[in-house]
Amino acid sequence: MKKQYFQLTLFSYIAALLYLAITTPIAPHEAKLLYEAEGIASYLMRLGENLPIGFLGIRLFSLMFGVFSIILFYQLSVIYLNKKDEVYFATLIFILLPAIVTATILANVAVLALFCVLLFVLLYEKGYTHFLPLVMLALFFVHDATVVFYVAVLLYAIAYRESRLAFWASGFVLASIYFSKGIEIGGGPVGHFAEAFGLYATIFSPLLFLYFFYTMYRILLKEEKSLIWYISFIAFAFSLLLSIRQRVYITDFAPYVMIAVIPMVDFFNRTIGVRLPEHRKWYRYGLRVVLSFLMLSFFLILSHKALFLFWENPKKHFAYRIYQPYFLAKELKENGIECYDGVEQYQLRYYGLTPCAK
């Protein structure tokens, strides 16, 4: 891909994200973050709510951190990958991931955690190690599931004898445990393992997730292990182990797993590079299929409103819980009704409808 084509693609992509952030009604988890939860994501949403820009106000900071994360990912790809084409390719896959698209256009805490993780790895690779404790501290207050990240960094530091990094990582592991900033563990063996696989297939896309799984496994057995691999693999392995006995929240692990796109692209390029040209065609066919699925998922998200309006049974549409309260609020207001009791109370509150007095 030429540089000008990549720049045009990136510009069009950001314009599409802006369009989605402006036009998509408030989602259930966004409404709960805005009115019920506490934390940095909720604070930023309330700060943006006061801006006269509609839905974009509550998502402004998520959109900004999402775009900053793309920039950091690009800079990190330059360090890990050898050629500009590989950097463009890795960045293209990253921005097309369904999880990255939805995390950027809908307010959430995962995009803040992703920004911190990418910044941490970039600073480490550039040698600015004196800033690492500050990023680890910021992540401690941003995300509740940070213990997975700290454990991964600690194991990497021990493996490569990074004593200072090991000291800081072990300190944050202990702090996470002491302040209960880890992941809740409980319940008995209930078998959410297959569900966890399904969730990962959703945030990656099915075929790309299979390659992610294969890449993590091959690097574990034979390849040199980078900091990115440690972070992604530990988060992924821990989530699967946890899913044996309880339902996992994929947003707890996604910020640490998504960055694995870089080692995946690196491994793919090295795999195809050692094969004769006549043996590379199947790899290229597979690559085209994966990219086609990613682009299809992106266009489905981009056109989700039109699909919802023309869907035969809207209740089966994935955005039903977003649009149903929006149209319900319009209908109630047209009929002069100012209150409503229902499960959508937080979303309806955003549209100016309060719970009815009992």
C-alpha positions in Angstrom: 0.0 0.0 0.0 1.3 3.4 -0.9 1.6 6.1 1.7 -1.0 8.4 0.1 -3.5 5.5 -0.1 -2.9 4.7 3.6 -3.4 8.3 4.6 -6.6 8.5 2.6 -7.9 5.3 4.2 -7.0 6.6 7.6 -8.7 10.0 7.0 -11.9 8.2 5.7 -11.9 5.9 8.7 -11.7 8.7 11.2 -14.5 10.5 9.4 -16.6 7.4 9.6 -15.9 7.1 13.3 -16.9 10.7 13.8 -20.2 10.1 11.9 -21.0 7.0 14.0 -20.2 8.9 17.3 -22.5 11.7 16.3 -25.4 9.7 15.0 -25.6 6.6 17.2 -27.9 7.0 20.2 -26.7 6.3 23.7 -26.0 2.7 24.5 -27.1 0.9 27.7 -23.6 0.6 29.1 -22.9 4.3 28.3 -26.1 5.4 30.2 -25.0 3.4 33.2 -21.5 4.9 33.1 -23.0 8.4 32.8 -25.6 8.2 35.6 -24.6 5.3 37.9 -20.8 4.5 37.8 -17.8 6.4 39.1 -14.4 6.5 37.6 -12.4 8.4 35.0 -14.6 7.2 32.1 -17.7 8.4 33.8 -16.1 11.7 34.8 -15.0 12.4 31.2 -18.5 11.5 29.9 -20.1 14.0 32.4 -17.6 16.6 31.4 -18.4 16.2 27.7 -22.2 16.0 28.4 -22.2 19.8 29.1 -20.9 20.5 25.5 -23.7 21.4 23.0 -22.7 18.7 20.5 -25.3 16.0 21.3 -24.2 12.4 21.4 -20.6 13.4 20.5 -20.3 15.2 23.8 -20.4 12.0 25.9 -18.1 10.2 23.5 -15.7 13.0 22.7 -12.9 11.8 25.0 -13.3 8.1 24.0 -13.0 9.2 20.4 -9.9 11.2 21.1 -8.2 8.4 23.0 -9.2 6.0 20.3 -7.5 8.1 17.6 -4.4 8.6 19.9 -4.3 4.8 20.3 -4.2 4.4 16.5 -1.2 6.8 16.4 0.6 5.0 19.2 -0.1 1.7 17.5 1.4 3.0 14.3 4.5 4.2 16.1 4.9 0.9 17.8 4.5 -1.0 14.5 7.4 1.1 13.1 9.7 -0.3 15.9 8.6 -4.0 15.6 8.1 -4.3 11.8 10.7 -4.0 9.1 9.0 -2.4 6.2 6.5 0.5 5.8 4.1 -1.8 3.9 4.0 -4.1 7.0 3.4 -1.1 9.2 0.5 0.1 7.1 -0.9 -3.5 6.9 -0.7 -4.0 10.7 -2.4 -0.6 11.3 -5.1 -1.4 8.8 -5.9 -4.6 10.5 -5.9 -2.9 13.9 -8.3 -0.1 13.0 -10.7 -2.6 11.3 -11.0 -4.8 14.4 -14.7 -4.7 15.5 -13.5 -4.2 19.1 -11.5 -1.1 18.2 -14.3 0.4 16.1 -16.9 0.0 18.9 -14.5 1.0 21.7 -13.7 4.3 19.8 -17.3 5.3 19.0 -19.0 4.3 22.3 -17.8 5.7 25.6 -16.0 3.1 27.7 -13.0 2.6 30.0 -11.3 0.0 27.7 -10.1 2.6 25.2 -8.4 4.5 28.0 -6.7 1.3 29.2 -5.6 0.5 25.6 -4.1 4.0 25.3 -2.1 3.4 28.5 -0.9 0.0 27.4 0.3 1.2 24.0 2.0 4.2 25.6 3.8 1.9 28.1 5.1 -0.4 25.5 6.2 2.4 23.2 8.0 4.2 26.0 9.7 1.0 27.0 10.9 0.2 23.4 12.2 3.8 23.0 14.1 3.5 26.2 12.2 6.1 28.2 12.0 3.8 31.2 11.8 6.5 33.8 8.3 7.3 32.6 7.0 3.8 32.9 6.0 4.0 36.6 3.8 7.0 35.8 2.0 5.1 33.1 1.6 2.1 35.3 0.1 4.4 38.0 -2.3 6.0 35.5 -3.4 2.6 34.4 -3.9 1.6 38.1 -6.6 4.3 38.4 -8.1 3.9 35.0 -8.8 0.1 34.8 -9.9 -2.4 37.4 -8.3 -5.4 35.7 -4.7 -4.1 35.7 -3.3 -6.9 37.8 -3.2 -9.0 34.6 -1.0 -6.3 32.9 1.3 -6.0 35.9 1.8 -9.8 36.2 2.6 -10.0 32.5 5.2 -7.1 32.8 6.6 -8.8 35.9 7.1 -12.1 34.1 8.7 -10.4 31.2 11.1 -8.4 33.5 12.1 -11.6 35.3 12.7 -13.5 32.0 14.9 -10.7 30.6 16.4 -9.7 33.9 15.0 -6.2 34.0 15.4 -5.6 37.7 14.0 -2.1 37.9 11.0 -3.0 35.8 10.5 -6.1 37.9 10.6 -4.0 41.1 7.9 -1.6 39.8 5.7 -4.4 38.4 5.8 -6.4 41.6 4.9 -3.3 43.6 1.9 -2.7 41.4 0.8 -6.3 41.6 0.9 -6.1 45.4 -1.0 -2.8 45.3 -3.6 -4.3 43.0 -4.2 -7.2 45.4 -4.2 -5.0 48.5 -6.7 -2.4 47.1 -8.8 -5.2 45.4 -8.1 -3.7 41.9 -8.0 -7.1 40.3 -10.5 -9.3 38.6 -13.3 -10.9 40.8 -12.8 -14.6 41.0 -15.6 -16.8 42.3 -18.2 -19.4 41.6 -17.8 -23.0 40.6 -17.0 -24.8 37.4 -19.9 -23.7 35.1 -18.3 -23.9 31.7 -18.1 -20.5 30.1 -15.0 -21.6 28.1 -16.8 -21.8 24.8 -18.5 -18.5 25.5 -15.1 -16.8 26.0 -13.9 -18.2 22.7 -17.0 -16.8 21.0 -16.4 -13.4 22.5 -12.8 -13.3 21.3 -14.0 -14.4 17.9 -16.4 -11.4 18.0 -13.8 -8.8 18.9 -11.2 -10.1 16.4 -13.5 -11.6 13.8 -13.6 -15.4 13.6 -10.8 -16.2 11.2 -8.4 -13.6 12.6 -9.0 -15.0 16.1 -7.9 -18.4 14.9 -4.7 -17.0 13.6 -4.2 -15.0 16.8 -4.6 -18.3 18.8 -2.1 -20.1 16.5 0.4 -17.2 16.6 0.3 -17.1 20.4 0.9 -20.8 20.6 3.8 -20.9 18.1 5.6 -18.0 19.7 5.1 -19.8 23.1 6.9 -22.9 21.7 9.5 -21.6 19.4 9.8 -17.9 18.9 11.4 -15.0 20.8 8.9 -13.5 23.2 8.4 -9.7 23.1 6.8 -7.5 25.8 3.7 -7.3 23.6 3.5 -11.1 23.5 3.8 -11.4 27.2 1.0 -8.9 27.8 -1.4 -10.4 25.2 -0.7 -14.0 26.0 -1.0 -13.7 29.8 -4.3 -11.8 29.5 -5.6 -14.3 27.0 -4.5 -17.3 29.0 -5.8 -15.9 32.3 -9.2 -15.1 30.7 -9.6 -18.7 29.4 -8.6 -20.2 32.8 -11.1 -17.9 34.5 -13.8 -18.8 32.0 -13.8 -22.4 33.3 -15.5 -21.4 36.5 -17.2 -18.1 35.8 -18.4 -15.7 33.1 -15.6 -13.3 32.0 -16.1 -9.7 31.0 -14.2 -9.3 27.8 -13.6 -5.6 28.4 -11.3 -6.6 31.2 -8.9 -8.3 28.8 -9.5 -6.8 25.4 -7.1 -3.8 25.9 -4.3 -6.2 26.5 -5.1 -8.7 23.8 -5.7 -6.3 20.9 -2.1 -5.2 20.7 -1.2 -8.7 19.6 -1.9 -7.6 16.0 1.8 -6.6 15.7 3.4 -10.0 16.5 0.7 -11.6 14.4 1.7 -9.5 11.3 5.4 -10.1 12.1 4.9 -13.8 12.4 2.8 -13.9 9.1 5.5 -12.0 7.2 8.3 -14.2 8.5 6.2 -17.4 7.7 5.5 -16.4 4.1 9.0 -15.0 3.6 10.7 -18.4 4.0 8.5 -20.1 1.4 8.9 -20.3 -2.3 6.7 -18.0 -4.4 4.5 -20.8 -5.7 3.8 -21.9 -2.1 2.7 -18.5 -1.0 -0.6 -18.2 -2.8 -2.6 -20.0 -0.2 -1.4 -17.6 2.5 -2.3 -14.7 0.3 -5.8 -16.2 -0.4 -6.3 -16.6 3.4 -5.1 -13.0 4.0 -7.7 -11.7 1.4 -10.5 -13.7 3.1 -9.5 -12.3 6.6 -9.4 -8.7 5.3 -12.7 -9.2 3.5 -14.3 -10.3 6.8 -12.9 -7.3 8.6 -14.1 -4.9 6.0 -17.5 -6.5 5.9 -17.8 -6.2 9.7 -16.7 -2.6 9.5 -19.3 -1.7 6.9 -22.0 -3.6 8.9 -21.2 -1.4 11.9 -21.1 1.7 9.7 -24.5 1.0 8.2 -26.1 -0.5 11.3 -28.8 2.2 11.5 -30.0 1.7 8.0 -30.1 -2.1 8.6 -32.0 -1.6 11.8 -34.7 0.6 10.1 -35.2 -2.0 7.4 -34.8 -5.1 9.5 -37.8 -7.4 9.4 -37.6 -8.1 13.1 -35.8 -5.2 14.8 -35.6 -7.2 18.1 -33.1 -9.5 16.5 -30.8 -6.7 15.4 -27.6 -6.3 17.4 -28.4 -2.5 18.0 -31.9 -3.0 19.2 -31.1 -2.1 22.8 -29.6 1.2 21.5 -32.3 2.3 19.1 -35.4 1.0 20.9 -35.1 3.5 23.9 -34.3 6.3 21.4 -37.5 5.8 19.4 -39.5 5.1 22.5 -38.4 8.5 24.0 -39.4 10.3 20.8 -42.8 8.6 20.8 -43.4 9.4 24.5 -42.5 13.1 24.0 -44.7 13.4 21.0 -47.6 12.2 23.2 -46.7 14.6 26.0 -45.5 11.9 28.4 -42.6 13.0 30.6 -41.9 9.9 32.6 -41.5 6.2 32.1 -40.7 3.1 34.2 -38.7 0.4 32.5 -35.3 -1.3 32.1 -34.2 1.5 29.8 -34.5 4.2 32.6 -30.9 5.4 32.3 -31.1 5.8 28.5 -34.5 7.5 28.8 -33.1 9.8 31.4 -30.6 11.0 28.9 -33.5 12.0 26.6 -35.2 13.9 29.4 -37.6 11.3 30.7 -37.5 10.5 34.4 -39.0 7.5 36.3 -42.7 8.0 37.2 -43.5 8.7 40.8 -44.9 5.6 42.6 
